[in-house]
Amino acid sequence: MAIDIAKIKADALKGIEASQDSDSLDSIKIKYLGRKSEINVYLKNIKNLDSEERAQLGQETNAVKQEIKKALDQKIKETREKEVSERMTKEKIDITAPGKKIELGSLHPITQALRDTRRIFTSMGFYVVEGPEVEEEFYNFDALNIPKDHPSRDLMDTFWLKNEGEDDSLLLRTHTSPMQIRFMEKHNPPFRIIVPGRVFRHEATDASHEIQFYQVEGLMIDKNVSLAHLKGILTHFLNEFFKKDVEVRFHQSYFPFTEPSVEVFMKLKGKWIEVGGAGMVHPNVFKAVKYIPPGPDSWQGFAFGMGLDRLVMIKHDIDDVRLLYGGDLRFLKQF
Ligand code: PHE
């Protein structure tokens, strides 16, 4: 069974010449040089011819096969190069460009301050506890010796969530002090805790007022705890927090859940700045949590509540509290 080797060669070379992409060159390769191609099938079959004829036809056919292969390889190489350079211009890959920098995030200044606060107070033996942001009226007000009709309830500008003034009412806590009650209901003294957390007040916002902010509550109950301890502890905390020596001063003040009550000031760069409220825990608060009634054997201790946002603003020279809650990366990337 003879084949027209000249025609095969002409067809193959024409096909290679006309091919524009590697896919069509691949099919040409299979068609003319593959295992089932006319040439290879023929070469397999000529074993049956007598030896002289076989040698001649074999040589001829193999020569054509090599020629096709050479032309094909050359064209494949050219086509691949062309395709790669086309793809590169289309995708605009600049292989000489430097790699993309991975941007590192940073912790929000309040998160940093919360971490510092925990670290400093735990180093003085305080436990850190947290309480619910959605609170009951009983814990936020009643148990803290704030009577129903007391004007200080109005001062707190409460966000009511449910049934204001009724037994099953719910609100957003206006301070972290409710956690004093929750903790004392479940634990007996002596102990010292801090309660960092977010609190809410329903008021107009401006550079120094937000509807949400952070407080750090503190409570230390033992047999012989006084305001002198409170002063020492707060002074140490503020020294560590600001990494500078600060002076602390108390001003007499009023809170229904402490007696006596004080406002805490610190002196920084020659100025007295208010940082929170404090006092000795009021006997009515101990009564609400069923601790031993007042007497020589009773417990005593102090509570304080500091505004964390205020401390952050002083530390970083921030003049508008709203920046802390705006989520503006231009601001946040500075920390
Ligand atoms: N809870 C008070 C406030 O938010 C602060 C405070 C806490 C005062 C503990 C005394 C004792 O203003």
Residues whose N, C-alpha, C, O or C-beta is under 5 A from the ligand:
A	BS01	LIG	T174 H175 S177 F255 T258 G277 A278 G279 A303 F304 G305
